Amino acid sequence: MRRAPSLDKLPILDALNAARGCIFCELEADDERRIIEDYLRESVMDPEHRSEIETVGLCNSHVYQMLAAGDVLGSAITIGALLRAGINAGLCGHDPYAAGVGRRGRLGGPRALGGLRVPAEAMPRFGQSCVFCRALEARVRRRTDTFMRLYAESDEFRREFAASRALCVPHGRQLAASAATTRVLRPELHSALVDDVTGVLNTTAAELGLKLDWFIQKHDYRYHDSDWNGSQDAPWEAARFLLGRAGAVNQARMPKV
């Protein structure tokens, strides 16, 4: 009897079968959303977790994703903790909270605010490290190990992956680099994985190139009435293939032409 795959392997297998582009981009996006939602739902009122955020911080991207998640109160508490951490680190050279909330919800008054007493170069820099990024990176490492185990154990998985369009360029480079250092793969599979990654990227790039060419031609009046042939989203697909999830393009919804 064929043994069912373990729970940690199922997301990779499901993403590969769904054939929606880079499996690592898709699964990281799910992880990222869950990390933020779990924090807002379960940890935001925990002083220990807030203290970690005050100490480590949050990156710009995750602050705005947290705000977009819909829990305005949890976001306010978290950003308030970051603001307090900035004040304690000498952001303003004083503590405006000490003066209390004045009229119309303002913190203190003109005298309480005083002047800036900290040189600009000594002010704290926000967004340099991030609690959510660290949590995401840990999951990414575990998922890469899981992928390697699948590749090492299953001929069927290797065939399906090699025939897929399941990578973006950044994740393809990372996977090829990991193949050289992982202890999970047998030596003969190291080069096989690099060859498969190269094949997936080259095939995907060629197909996207044809889609982009047709997308551009479709804007010529002579082809106005021709079928799109699945090229409506070609610019967005190509950008995500080249850039992965890095950059604002990944937050943009793909409009239909």
KALINGI-V298790 format. One record per residue. N is the residue number from 1. RES is the residue in one small letter. OMEGA is omega in whole degrees, 0 to 359 (* if undefined). D_CENTER is the distance of its C-alpha to the mean C-alpha in Angstrom with 2 decimals. Layout:
n,res,omega,d_center
N,RES,OMEGA,D_CENTER
N,RES,OMEGA,D_CENTER
This chain:
n,res,omega,d_center
1,m,180,38.06
2,r,183,34.52
3,r,179,32.30
4,a,179,29.30
5,p,179,25.91
6,s,186,24.55
7,l,182,21.98
8,d,180,19.21
9,k,186,19.91
10,l,180,20.06
11,p,179,16.40
12,i,180,16.36
13,l,180,19.79
14,d,180,19.06
15,a,179,16.06
16,l,180,18.38
17,n,182,21.22
18,a,175,19.42
19,a,179,18.95
20,r,182,16.27
21,g,185,14.80
22,c,182,12.39
23,i,181,12.40
24,f,175,9.63
25,c,182,7.16
26,e,183,8.92
27,l,177,9.10
28,e,177,5.63
29,a,177,5.34
30,d,179,8.71
31,d,182,8.26
32,e,179,6.13
33,r,181,8.91
34,r,179,11.51
35,i,181,11.01
36,i,180,11.57
37,e,179,14.26
38,d,178,15.95
39,y,183,16.22
40,l,183,17.75
41,r,191,19.94
42,e,193,21.16
43,s,188,20.67
44,v,180,20.96
45,m,181,24.76
46,d,182,24.80
47,p,181,26.17
48,e,179,24.82
49,h,179,21.16
50,r,178,21.88
51,s,177,23.64
52,e,179,20.67
53,i,177,18.59
54,e,183,21.66
55,t,185,21.92
56,v,180,18.41
57,g,175,16.93
58,l,177,13.66
59,c,182,11.72
60,n,184,12.35
61,s,184,9.04
62,h,173,9.14
63,v,182,12.86
64,y,175,12.76
65,q,177,10.42
66,m,178,12.94
67,l,181,15.74
68,a,184,14.71
69,a,173,14.64
70,g,179,18.42
71,d,186,19.75
72,v,181,21.44
73,l,179,23.61
74,g,178,20.98
75,s,180,19.01
76,a,179,22.39
77,i,182,23.27
78,t,180,20.11
79,i,174,20.44
80,g,177,24.13
81,a,177,23.51
82,l,179,21.57
83,l,178,24.46
84,r,179,26.98
85,a,178,25.38
86,g,179,25.65
87,i,180,29.24
88,n,180,30.14
89,a,177,28.85
90,g,181,31.19
91,l,184,29.14
92,c,183,32.28
93,g,179,35.03
94,h,178,36.09
95,d,181,34.96
96,p,179,35.26
97,y,184,34.78
98,a,181,38.09
99,a,181,39.98
100,g,180,38.76
101,v,181,37.75
102,g,180,40.34
103,r,178,41.39
104,r,175,38.86
105,g,181,36.16
106,r,179,36.17
107,l,178,35.76
108,g,179,39.22
109,g,183,41.16
110,p,182,41.80
111,r,181,43.65
112,a,184,41.04
113,l,177,38.27
114,g,181,40.31
115,g,179,39.14
116,l,185,36.27
117,r,183,37.50
118,v,177,34.60
119,p,184,34.29
120,a,183,31.21
121,e,180,30.18
122,a,180,30.42
123,m,181,28.19
124,p,178,24.96
125,r,181,21.75
126,f,175,18.86
127,g,181,15.14
128,q,175,15.97
129,s,190,14.60
130,c,177,12.55
131,v,182,13.35
132,f,178,10.07
133,c,180,8.41
134,r,178,11.48
135,a,180,11.27
136,l,180,7.88
137,e,178,9.50
138,a,178,12.59
139,r,179,11.36
140,v,179,10.03
141,r,179,13.54
142,r,181,15.30
143,r,177,13.88
144,t,177,14.94
145,d,179,18.27
146,t,177,18.62
147,f,181,18.14
148,m,179,20.76
149,r,176,23.10
150,l,181,22.92
151,y,182,23.67
152,a,189,26.47
153,e,193,28.06
154,s,173,28.08
155,d,181,29.81
156,e,179,28.74
157,f,180,25.02
158,r,179,25.57
159,r,181,27.45
160,e,179,24.94
161,f,182,22.03
162,a,181,24.30
163,a,186,25.21
164,s,171,21.74
165,r,197,19.36
166,a,182,16.41
167,l,164,14.62
168,c,182,13.09
169,v,180,14.70
170,p,180,12.17
171,h,175,11.78
172,g,178,15.51
173,r,180,16.37
174,q,182,14.63
175,l,178,16.40
176,a,178,19.63
177,a,180,19.55
178,s,181,19.06
179,a,183,22.00
180,a,186,24.28
181,t,184,23.71
182,t,176,23.15
183,r,183,26.27
184,v,185,25.44
185,l,170,26.59
186,r,184,30.24
187,p,182,31.12
188,e,179,31.95
189,l,178,28.52
190,h,181,26.75
191,s,178,28.06
192,a,180,27.76
193,l,178,23.99
194,v,178,23.75
195,d,180,26.10
196,d,178,24.14
197,v,179,20.84
198,t,180,22.95
199,g,179,24.60
200,v,182,21.53
201,l,181,20.14
202,n,180,23.63
203,t,179,24.41
204,t,180,21.26
205,a,180,21.89
206,a,180,25.52
207,e,179,24.90
208,l,176,22.51
209,g,178,25.15
210,l,178,27.79
211,k,180,25.80
212,l,178,25.25
213,d,181,28.93
214,w,176,30.03
215,f,180,27.78
216,i,179,29.51
217,q,181,32.90
218,k,178,32.52
219,h,170,32.75
220,d,185,36.18
221,y,182,38.81
222,r,182,40.44
223,y,185,37.55
224,h,183,36.95
225,d,179,38.34
226,s,179,36.71
227,d,179,34.05
228,w,180,30.38
229,n,176,30.05
230,g,185,26.44
231,s,186,25.40
232,q,184,24.56
233,d,188,20.79
234,a,181,21.26
235,p,181,19.93
236,w,177,16.55
237,e,181,16.45
238,a,179,17.52
239,a,180,15.05
240,r,176,12.07
241,f,182,14.12
242,l,189,14.77
243,l,187,11.55
244,g,181,8.84
245,r,181,5.56
246,a,177,6.91
247,g,185,9.23
248,a,182,10.60
249,v,182,11.59
250,n,178,8.55
251,q,183,9.67
252,a,175,13.17
253,r,182,15.15
254,m,180,17.28
255,p,175,20.83
256,k,181,23.74
257,v,*,26.40
